[in-house]
Amino acid sequence: MGTNLNSTPHSVKRWQLSGTDYGPQQGHSLRSETRFSTWTPLNNKQSNLQLFEERMNLVLHWFDLWTDKQRKHLLHSLLTRCTESQLKYCRDLLIVAVPVTQVDFTVVLPRFLSLYVMSFLSPRDLCSAAQVSWHWRVLAEQDCIWADRCIRRGWFLPYTPGEKEFGAWKNHYVSCVSTLDWLTPREAAEQYGTLNHQSTGMTEEEEERRKERRIRQKIRDKLQEEKRLSMRTRRAWGCCIKQEGAGSSQTGRPSSVTTGSSSLGSLSLDGWSAAQSLEGVRASGSFSERLNKASGALSCFTHRPAPQHAVAPIHRTTPALLLLISNRVPAYELVLGGVKAGVIVVVYDHRGTLPALLTQVERAISGQGALRLGLLAPGGTEEIHLLHSSILSNRTLLTPDHREFWEKLCGWVAPTEDGGGIDIFSPLAASASGVALIQTLSTLTGLEVWAPMGLVTGSFQNILSEWSHSSVCGSRLSNQPPAGPAFQYVCESVLTGWCREAKWMEEALGELRRCLGPQLQQASLQARGRALGNFLWEKICLEELSQSKDLSEALTEGLTALTRQEETRPLEFLSVFLTRWSEEKEGEENIGEDKLITKGADDFSLAPHSSQRLLPEPPQMVLDWRGVVARELHHSECLYLGRLGAVLKVYQEPLTAALNSNRAILSYADTQIILSPVAQILELNRVFQIDLWARLQQWGAEQCVGEVFVKLCSSLRVYTNYFNNYTTALCTIDKCRETKPTFRAFLKRADRTLATHMLSLQELLLCPVWRIEEYVTLLQALSLHTDPGHPDHTHLSSALTTMLRYREFILKLKRNSERDRLMEETQQMIQGCPNLSEGNRQLVITQDVALLRSPDEQIPDSLRTYEHVSDVGLFLFNDALVLTRRNVHHTPFTLAHRSTHTFLASVALTSLAVREITHTRYVCHAFVLEGPCRSWVCATERGEERDYFLSVLRSAINSALTGHQ
């Protein structure tokens, strides 16, 4: 073999042949030196390698035929001949093959050392360790471990254990703990106090004196308030007072003054000034004028708070309701605009931290207590995304951060006996994990916890459905929850409209945020959201457009029937149809029975009542929740099939007919790409709906629907093909719409009609994505209300597991699509930027900062001043940081402006260092980015933005360094 030590023979690693202690024997010439054989020449590499392989195979063949004793003898001989590096290599292989970490330490260590290790465990961990094996149980229940724990607490054994008695002190410890009086955190705080508020320990006489002083103070405050009211309502000196009804108020002041005072009072107290400030927006002509007027009106109340003497403060006899709203909730501005008076609203940034949120709540309530606590944050049936870095679930609730947060937060809520509780606007009661979270939170806080049961599908409509009830002990779910817990916080009309149209309203609000955002930079999050919500609500006028639901459904039925027949007098036909429909409705109300209007498989239309189910509910003493969920499943399945059927009836049939008549609107290939997967899904779900209907016809306590779901889950490859083809279908629609005018005209006629349920083709193609999420929620509700001994429990659990995995698959596709979209938009946004789509790169966060420069670096940091050089945009990726020069361009004659980005520099995260600059009178919210060649001093407008960006940046740097290593 050759003398090149870097050659790589088969099955031999390079670093093994180039060890420091491996070299040719001294005293031999280079030509006669051998490596693997004593007689094989080194100048013939191929022969050397071939002989080595043959001899190695021969030795391995002999090794396979030898006995265990012979093999060990050979291994011993080989190891004694190996060098130090070769022995180290054997050691590493043995550690990987037979890891030492899996050895039971109680077997290796002496008995007294094992007992010493276990003495550091808590009683709960000792009980868990005793369940590992019999040997561990003997060690974990030794009296030497438990006796000291009992004696420290004053629990002495009342008798002397026998010589062969085992675990006496442990049994005594368990019996003492089980008989202790357990107090909730609220009860313990009332009795013993907390770290911040120690127990006063006052006597009865001191308590009576304290009550008396409190009563006297209330009387003095009431007298002062009456004096202020009398001074403000008395007549002005030397002025003529108009008669009542002539434009003056009841207090004798002009109506304009009263209006201004009431507007200021509503601003300072209830936060309704957005509606007052946007009063002039309705009369505006164009949308741009409305935006400018809205932003101007908003600036007048965001920067000039109302004077305190404008209106008398409100003294509430009962605590107010507290509502927490995350700004990550879709179209949260609409909910904020419909909050009732007397509700304290806290709109918090989703990127913040738990202590910051707690401080914000404390500042909002101003020392007052809250009757109930409402939480509206992104979440599902198992967890709530409270913050970006804090997910509330049954696993994370008892962590120190979450535990401290909820104990302090609920300390401001009234106790249960006074009507206090927690209302969570997420369907936690639809799954076992969610119910466990409700029970744990109720036990931790000592309050009642309410959440929707998720029995209604579609957008956020589960908030409007039944709510579950968890008692303080968290024992069971009540069958009769109170009606509309969410309506205590938000007006019914606003909340109903938001629950049904949140996904569509988010698109409109996204445009409003883009247009009005630059003008509202200095406004608080709550004021900005309330202004946008009220502006959108007034623009779309949902209250004026909303009609009676019975009337809208009757018109829908009549127009559908009119399209099926060729009538020369449509108005007369519609009037006769509505008359008959009204008579049938009155007859149904008199009889008191719900009937289903059966039609063809393509219609799936229901009876007029919106709250009516597909099957009549039998009279029962206890509500059958399984039946309720099963009927909702069939009801939503019919609506789902109706939308999928509309895709084929409205789009596929005309396109196929045009293709067959040689007047093709779309080619056969494009039609198959767009609509063929929908037809396969429709065929699969029709079978599922028929099987489900057959089970509901014979519904009973022992009826099973899990088998139907298992059958559906076995054919999910149809959905997999659909989702893999979904992006291609949308791209095909956009391409054909741009290149084929006939297809564009066809979509204009077919989209958003009565036959398509007022949806477009792209929105109809999104229905399968929403349906999988609804399947998961309904399956979780069925599993929750099905006993483990029920014959349907096994199939439901199997189907739920499959659907959960499939939901994760869809979420992964969605994240990948979102990542590609963000990368493409970022590439187009930054001018002169190199290619960003490399490897597995993805955008993490963007931040607008100001680039600073110090005139003299020799000045101490505490006295150093900085000047604003330019505006910079920071684009943080998972492997690099891109800096851009941000230029702001204002539009003439308007307040709107736009920003453009030009590539400035890029730094790999592995070579980037971050350093914060101490806050001084000369600079605030600043930090330094130090690269290998230069550094940048940047500053944000708010401290929260800097803290969040730096935390994300440091996390990305650590991840990049870990992956690089």
N, C-alpha and C positions, 0 to 999 in steps of 0.2 A: 504494500500500500504506500501511497505517496507521503511525503513529509509535510504536506499542508495540514496544519492542525485545524483549520476552519472547514474542512470537508465534512459533509454530513452524510454518513452511511445510513442505510435503512434501519429503523427502529433504534437508533442511537442518537441521543440529543447532543447538540453542539457543545453546550457548556460542560457536559460530562467528559469530553475528550480533551478539553483545554484546561484541566485543573492544574493548580500550582504544584501539586505533588506528583504529577504524572509526567514522565519524560523519558527519553531514550537512555539506555544504559551507557555509562561512560566506558571508553576503551574500544568501542566498535566503530567501524567506518560507516559513513552515510550510505554507501551503496549496499552493504551487507546487512543493514539494520532492518528488523522486521517488527511488525506491530501485533498482528493477530496469529501469527504462525512462526515457527522457528526456521522454516525453510522456504516460505513463500516470498518471492522477490517483491520489493516495494514498487518497482517501476511498472508493474502490471496491475493496475487498480481493479480492472474488471475481474481478473482471475482471483485476486485477493478477496474481493467482496463475495464472489460466488462460493469460494471455499469456506469463507466464514459463515455464510448462510447455511450451507450444507452441514457443517459440523455443529452449528448451533441447533439446527433441527434434529440432528442425530442425538445430541445430548438431551434435548427436551423429550425426544421419544423414549430414551432410556429412563429419564426422570419419571415419566408417566407409568412405566412398568415397575418401578421400585416400590418397596413398602414404605410405611411412614418412618420407620427407624432409619432406613437407608437414606431417605430424603433429608432427614434432620442431620445425619452425619455429613452429607454432601454440603448442606448449607453451612454447617459449622466450619468445614474445611475452606469453603469459599470466603466466609466472613473473616477468618483469620488471615487470609492472604490479601484482603482489601486494604486500600489506603484510607487515610482519614476522611478525605472528601467523599470517597465512595461509601464509607460507613455513614456519613451524614446524609447522603442521598437515600440510603436504605432506611435510616431513621425517619426521614420525611415521608417516605412511602408508607411505612408502618403506622405513622400517626394518622395519615389520611385513611388508610384501610381499617385500622383498629384504633379509633380515637380514645384517648385516655379519659376524656371528659365524661364519657358515658359510664364510667365505673362507679358503682355505689360506694360513696365515701364511708358509709357505716360499716362496710365489710373490710375496707382497707385500713381505716384509722382504728386506733384502740378504742375501747368502749368508753373510757372517761372523756376522750376528746370528742366523740360523737355526742355524748350528753352535754358537753360544754357548748358545742355548736348549737344544739337544739335549745339551750337555755336562753338564747337571744330571741327566739321566736315568740310571737304573741299567742295568747290562748287560742284564738281562732286558727292561726297557722299550725299550731301543734295538733289541733283536732283534725285538720286537713292532712297533716303528715302521718297521722296514725292510720289513715285510710290507704296509704301506699302499699304496705305489705305487712305481714305479721311481725317481721323483724323490726320495722319502723314503729309499729304499734307498741311493742315491748319497750322500746327506747323512749317514745314520746309520752308514755303514761307512767314513767318512773316517779316515785314520790319525791325524790330529790329535786325534781323540776317544779312540781306543783305545790310542794309544801311551803316554799318561800313565798310564792304568789298569794297563797291563802293567808299566811301569817302577816304579811305586810298590810293586808286589808282587815285584819282582826277577825278572820274566820278560822277558828281553831277547831280541830277535829274533836268531837265529843267523846271519842273512845280511842283505845289503843289498837291499831291494826294488828291482825294476826300475823304469824310468821310467814304464811304462804298467801296472805291476802294481797291482791294486785290492783293498783289504780285507786286506792282509797281516797287520797288527797285530790285526785282529779274529779272523782264523783262528787266530793264535797264542794269543790269549786263550782262545778256545773249546777249543783242544787242551790248554792247561794246566789249565783248570778240569775238563775231563772226566777227567783222569788223577789228580786229587786223591783222597786217602783220605777218605771221608765217614764221620763218626761220628754215631751217634744221640745225643739229649740225655743219655741215661743213661751211655753210654760216655764222652762228653765230660766229664760231671760227675765220673766216677770218675778220669779221667786228669788233668784240669786244674782240677777243683773248680768251685764256683759263686760267685756274688757274696756269698752268705751264709756259705759254708763254703769257704774257700780251700784249695787243695791243700797238704798239710803238707810234702810233699817229704822224708819221713823216709828215713833209710838203713835197710839191712837189720838192722843191730844195734839201732837204736832200735825198729824194728817188733817184733823178738824180745822186747825188754824190755817193750814195751807188752802183748804177748800174755801174757807171764809175769805181769805185774801183774794183768791181767784174770782169769787163772786163779786167782790167789791170792785175789782179791776174791770170786769165786764160791765158793771153799772156805769162806771166812769167813762168807759169807751162809748157806751150807748148814748150818754148825755152829750159827749163831744160830737158824736155823729149827728145828733138832732140839731145841735147848734150850727154845724156846718151846712146842713140842709136848709135850715131857716135863713141863714145868711145868703145862700145861693138862690133861693126861690123868692125872696122878697122883692118888691117892685123897685125899679130904678128911680132915682130922684129926678124930678122935673121932666118926665117923659110921658107922652100920651100912650095909654094902653088901649089896644084894639079889643073889640069884643070877641068872645069865643066864636069860632067858626069863620072868622075873617082873616085867616092865615096866621093867627098867633097860636102859641101853645097854651096849655092849661096853666102854666106857671106865669104867664104874662109876658114872656119874652117872645121876640119874633121867631117865626118858624125856621128861618135860616140859621139862627144861632142855636136853636134846639137841635137841628139836624147836624150841625157841626159838632156839637157836644156829644150827641149820641154816637156819631161816627168815631170820635176820638175815644169815647168810652168803650165802644166795642173793640177798638184796636188794642187798647191797653189791657183789656180783661180777657175777652174771649177769642181774640185773634181773628175776628171776622172782617177786618178792614180791607182785606183783598177784594171782597165783593163790593164794598163801598168805593174803593179806589178805581175799580174797573167798571164803574157805572157808565162812564162815557164811552166805553169800548163798543157797546152794543150799537150805538148810533153811527159808528165809523163806517166808511164805505168799503175800502179795500182791506185785504188781509194785512198788508204791510203797515197801513195806518193803524190798524188795531194793535199790531205788535209794538209800534212805537209809542202809542198812547198807553198801552198796558205797562211797558217798561218805565215810561215817565211817571205814571201814577204810582207804580210800585216804589220808585225811588223816593217819593215824597213821604212814605210812611216807614221805609226801612232805615232811613238815616235821621229822621226827626221823630223820636218817640213822643207819645202823647203826654201832656202835662198831667200831673197827679191830681190837680184840682178840677179837671174837666168833668169828672163824674164821681159819684160816691162809690167807694169800694163795696163789693158784694160780700156780705157775711153769710156764708153758707152754714146752715144748721147741721147738715150732714156732709161727710167727706165726699169729695168729688171722685169721679172715675178717672183712672190713669190708663192711657193708651200709648204703647210703644209701637212705632212704625219704622220699619227698616226702609232705607231708600233704595234697596235692591228689589223691592216688591214691584211687579209690573204695574205701571200707571198708579203709583201710590198717591199721586197728586189729587186724583179724583176722590179717593177715600179721605184725604186730608181736607178737601174742600167741603165734604159733607159731614164732618164731625159735629156732634151736637154741642149746644152751649152747656157749660158746666163740666166738660170733659177736658182734662189736662192732657195735651198731646205732646209727645216727645218723638220727634223725627230724628233718628240718629244715623250716622254714617256707617255703612256696612264694613268699612275698612278699619274701624276703630278697635279699641280694646275694652275688656270688661270694666276695669276701673274708670276709664273715661266715660263709658255709658252710665255707670253708677253716679259719677259726679254730675253728669248732665241731668239725670233724673232728680237728684237731690236739689239742684239749682231750680228745676222747673216746679217742684211741689212747694218749695220755700217753707219748709217746716210743717206743712199741712199733711194730714193723713189722707189716704186714698181708700175709698170704699171697696173697689175691685180693681184688679190689674188686667189689662188686655194686652195681648202680644200678637202683632201681625208681622211675620217675617217669612222668608222663603223656607219651605219645608215640605215634607211628605207625610207618609203614614208611620214612619219609624224615627225620624229625627227632624230637627229644626236647625237651619243654618242661621243661628243668632248673629254671628259675626263672621268675617272672612276667615279668621283663625280660631273660631270657637263654634263647634257644632254641638248642639244640645241633644243628647241621646241617653238611653238608660246606662250606657257604659261610661259616659263622661260626666254625668250629673254629680257623682260623688267625688270627683277630683277636687283638690283644695280650691282652685280658682272658681269653678262653677259653684261649689258649695258655699263659699264665702259670698259670692255675688247674690245668690238667691236668698240666703239668710238675711243679708242687709236690705235687699230690695223689698222682700216681703215683710220686713219689719215696719215699713211705712204703710202697709195695707191693714185694714181693719180685721179683727179676728172673725172666725167663722160664725160665732153666735150673734155678731152684729151684722151679718150679711156679707162678710168679706169673702173673697175668692179670686181665682185666676182663670181667665178666659183666653185660651190659645186658639188662634184662627187657623189651625192646621188639622187635618183629619187623623189625629193620633189614635182615636178610639176605633179605627178600622183594622188595626193589626195588634198582635199580641205584644210586640215590642213597644208599640205606642202606649198600650194600656199599662205595661210595666213602667214606662216613663211617667205616666200620669200618677200611678200609685206611689212611686218613689218620690216624685216632686211633692205630692200631697203629704206624705209622711215627713219629708224634710222641712217643709214650711208650716205644716199644721193648718193648711187652708184647703178649701175645696177647689178642685181643678176641673174645668170643663173644656171639652174639645168636640168638634164635629165627628160624627160616626162614619162619614164618607159614603153614605148610602145614595147620594145623588151624583151623577157623572156630568162632565162637561165644564171646562174652565175651572172657576173657583166656586161653583154653585154648591159644593158640599158645605160651605159656610151657612147656606140658607136651609140646610136640612136639619135632621134631628141632631141634638147634642148629647153627649154622654155626661154622666155625673159620677164623680169620684168623691166619696166621703172622706173625712179626715183620716180614717184608717185605710182608705183605699181598698175596700173589701169587694165591691161589686159595682156593676153599672146599673143605674136606675132606668126603669122602663118608661118613665114619664119625665123627661127633662123639661126645664122651662122653655117657653116659646120664645125664639129669637133672642138669644143672649147677645148676639152681635149688634142688634138694633138698639141696645142701650148706649152704644158708643157713636154709631153713625146713623144718619137718616136712612129710612128704609128705601126710599126711591134711589138715593145715590148708591147705597150698598148693593141693591139689586142690579142696577145698571152696571156697576163695576164688576160684580161677580160673573156676569154673563158676557161682558164685552171687554174684559181687561186685556186680552191678547191683542185685540184690534186697537184699543185705545193707546196701547204702548207705542204703536207705530206713529200715531198722531202726536203724542207727547214727545217722542224722540225728535220730531221736527221742531216742536216748540222749544225744547231745550236748546237745540242748536241755534235757533234764531234769537231767543231771549236770554240765553245763557251769558253772552258777553256783557249785557247790560245789568245782570244780576249778580255780578261777582262778589260784591260786598254784602249782599243780602244773606241772611241766615238761611239754613237749609229748610226750616219750617216755613218761613215767610215766602221763600221762593217757590216751594212746592204748593203752598196754598194759593198763591197767585196763579200759577200755571193751571192748577186744577180747576179753579173758578173760571178762568178764562176759557178753557176747553169746554167746560160744562155749559157755559153761556153760549159758546159758539155753535155747538152741535145741538143744543136745546133738546136733550133727551126727554125731559119732562113733557114738553109740548108734543113731541113725536110719539110718545108712548100712549097707546090707546088701551081700551079694555081688552084683556086677553081673550075673553070669549068672542068678542067682536072680530079680533084679528084672526082667530082660528076659524070662525065662520066664513069670513071673506076668503081665507085660504082654501077652505073646502069648496066654496062656490066657484072660485076661479079655476081650481083644478078640474072640477066637473065641467066647467064651461069649455076648457081646452079640449076635452075628450069628444065633444059633440059639435056639430056644425049648426050653429044657431044664427038665424037671420035677425033675431031680436034679443041681443044679449042682456039688455037691461031688464026686460020682462022675465027672462029666464032666471037671472040672478035674484030678482025680488021674490019669485015663487020659491026658489031654493032656500033663501033666508027665512021665509015664512014657515016652510016645512021644518027647517032646522030648529027654529024657535019652538015649534009645537013638539018636536021630538025631545028637546031639552026639557020643556015643562013636564012632559010625560015621564021622562026619566027621573026628574026631581020628585014627582008625586009617588012613583013606584019605589024610589030609593035604591035602585039597582044600577050598577055600572055595567054598561054593555060595550062591547068591542065592535067597531065597524070594520068588518072583515072585507078586505079587498085583495087585489092581485099581489103577487110576490114583489112586484116592482114598486108598489105604493107604500106599504107599511105605514098607513095613516091611522091615527088613533082617534078615540072619542073626543068630544069637545073639551072635557074638563082636563086642565093641565095637571092637576094632582091625582088624576085617576090612574090606576095601575091596570095592567093587561088582564089580570085575573082577579075576580072578586075575593076579598079576604074573608075567610070563614070566621064566624064569631068565636073568639077565644077569650079565656080569662087572662092569660098571659100572652103578651105580644110575641109572635113568632118572628124573631129577627132573621132567621134563615130564609123564611118565606119572603120577607121584605127585600132582602138582598137579591134573592133569586128573581123576583118580579122586576126589580130595577135592572138587573142584568139583561133580562129579556126585552124590557122596554128600551134600554139604550142600544141593544143589539139591533132592534128593528130600525131605530133611527140611523144607526151606522150602515146597515144594509141599504136603507133608502138613499143615503148619500153616495154609496158606491154604485148603486143601480143608476143614479142620475148620471154618473160618469159614462156609463155604457150607453144609456138611452139618449142623452143629449149630445154626446161627443162621438162615441164610437159608431153608432148606427148611421148618423148622417155622413161621417167620413167614409165609412165602408160603402154606403150606397153611392156616393159620388165617385168613389174609385171604380165600382163595378159599371157605372154608366159612362166611363171614359171622360169624366169631368173631375178628375182627381183634385182635391184640395191639398191633401198630403199624400206622400208616397206610402206604399205598403210597409216598407221598412220602418219609416218614422212612426206610422200608426202603431205598429207592433211594439216599438220601443216605449212609446208613451202609455198605451192603454192595455197591452196584453197582460202585464202583471196584475192590473186591477181586476181583470176578468177572472184570473185564477184565484185571487183572494175572495172575490164575491162568490165563486162556486164553493170554496171551502167553508165560508162563514154561513152560507145558506144551509148547508148540512148541519152545522153547529146550531143554528137557530131552530131548525126543525126538531133536532134531538132535544134541545132545551125546552121547546114548547110541549113535546110529548111528556116530559117529566113534570112540567107544571100543571098539565091537565090532571094528573093523578097525584097532586102534592099531598104530602103527609109528613108526620114527624120523622119517619124513617126513610123518606125519599132521598135519593142521592143524585147529585149533579157533578160530582168530581170525575166520574167516568167520562162524561161529555167533554170536560176540560182536558183530561188526559188524551183523549182522541184528537182534540184540536192541537195540543202540544206536540203530538207525534208528527204533525204535518206542518210545522213551523218553517220548514225549508222554503215554502211558498213565500212567506213573509221575508225570509232571508234574501231570496232572489229579488224581491221587490225593493228592499232597502239598499241592496248593492246596486240596483239599477236606478234608484231614485234621483241621484245627482245627474246621471246621464239623461234621464227623462226631462228634468227641468232645463238642462242645457239645450236639449233638442227642441223644446217648446220655444225658448227664447230665440234660437237660431232660425227656426221656421217662421216665427212671428216677424222677424226682421227681414227675411229674404223672400217671403211669400205673402203678397198683399191679400190673396184670397183667404189664406188661413187667418190673417189678422182681422179681416172683416168677419170671418166665421166666429172667432173668439169674441168679437165685440157684440155679436148678436146673441151668443149663447151664455156668456158669463153673467153672473149676478142676476139671474132671472128666478121666477118662482119655481121652475123645474129643477134648478140647481141649488135650491134652498138659500138663494141670495149669496152664493159663494162663487169664486172663480175656479178655473180648472186647477191652478196651482194650490189653492186652499183645499180643494177636495182631495188632491193627492196627498195632503198632509194628514188626513183623517186616520190612516192606519197607525201613524206614530202616536197620536193621542189615544187610540183605542188600546194599545198595549199597556199604557199607563193606567187606563181605566180597568183593564183586566186585573192588573196587580192589586189595585185598591179593592175591587170587589172580591177577589179571591182571599185577600187578607181578612176582609170582613166576614166572609163565609167560614174561614178557618177559625176565627176568633169565637164565633157563636156556634161552633160545632164541637161537641164533647169529644174527648179523646177516645171514648169507647164507641162512638158512632161509626157505623160501617162506611160512612163517606169521608171520615177524617184522613185516612191513608191516601186516598186519591187526591183530595184537596191539597194535602201537604206536598205531594209529588208535583202536582200541577203548579203550585205556588213557587216551588223551588225552580222549576223550569222557566217560569215567567220572570222571576227575579234575575236569573242569568241572562235571559233574553233582553230584559230592560237595560242591563249593564252593557250588552252589546250595542244597543241603540244609542246609549249615552256616549259610548266610545266613538261611534260613527259621527255623532253630533259634535263632539269635541274636536275630532280631526277636521271636520268640515269648517268649524269655526276658526280653528287655527290656520287653515289654508286661506280662509277669507281675510283674516286679519293680516296675514303676511302679504297677501296681494294688495290690500288697501294701503298698507304701510309702504310697500315698494313704490306704489304710484304717488303717495303723498310726499315722499322725500325726493327732491330733485338732485340729480347727480349721485345718487346712492348706488354702490355696487350691488351685485346680486345678493339678496338676503335668503333666498330659498336654497339653503345648503344643508344637507344632512337632516338631522332631527331638530332643527332650530325652530323655536316658537317664541312669540311675543309674550312677555310677562306683564309689563305695565309701562305706561307712558306718563311723563310728568313735565309740566312747563315750569321753568325756573328762570331766574335772572342771573346772568354772568357778571361777577364782581371782580374788581381789581384794586389792589392796595397801592397807593402812590409810593410807599416806602416800606420795604420788608423789614427794616431794622427796628421799626417801632414795636414795642411790646404788644402782645395780643390783646390785652385789656384796653389799650389806648389806640389800637390801629383802626383807621377809617377805611372805608371802601367806597368805590364809585361804581355806578351801574354802567356796564359797558354795552351789553346787548341782551336780547331775550334768546333763550336757548331752550330747545326741546330735548328731553332725555328719553330714549327708546331702549328699554331694558329687555334683552333677550336672555335665553337660558345659557348662552355661552359668550355673549359680548354686550357691550354698552355702546350705543350709537348716539353721538351728539350732533344736533342740527342747529342751524341758525334760524330762529323763528322771526318772520317778518309779518307785521300786522298791517293790513290794508283796509282802510275805511271807505265805505261806499258814500258817494256824494249825496247830500240832501237827506240822508237817513242816519240812524244811530247804529246800524248794523256794520259789522266788520268781519273779515275772514283772515285766516292765518295760513302762511305758506312756510314750508321747511326746506332748507338747503343743507346738504350733507357737509358736516364740519370735520368730524373725526370719529374713529371707532377704536375701542380698547377691549381686548380680551379680558374676561373676568378673572382669569388665572393670574393676570399681572396688574390687577386694579386694587388699590387700597382706598379706604374711606376713612375720613376723620371729621368729627364734628367741631364746629367753632362755637366757643362759649358765647352765650347771649350777653351782649353789652348794650350801652346806650347808643353805640354807633352802628351795630349790625345785629340782626336777629334772624333766626331760622336759617342759618347758613351752615354749609359743610364744604369739605374739600374732597375732590376726586383726584387721586394721584396715580398717573399712568407711568409707564417706563420712561417716557421722554418728556412729558410736561404734566402740569396739573391745572385744574380748573376750580375756581371758588364759585359756588352756586348758592342761591337762596330761594326759598319758596315764600309764598305770600302768607301761609298759615303754618303754625307749628305742627298741627295734626298731619298736614301733607308731608312735611319733612320726616316726621317720625315713621309714618307708614312706608314712605318710599325707601328710607334707609333700612328699615327692617326687612323689606322684600329684597333689597339689593344685597344685604349681608347674607341672607338665606341663599340667594342665587350664587353668590361667590363661594360659599361653603359647599354647595352642591357641585359647582364646577370643579373646585379643587379636589373633592372626593372622587368625582368621576375621572378626573385627569390622572389621579394617582392609580 
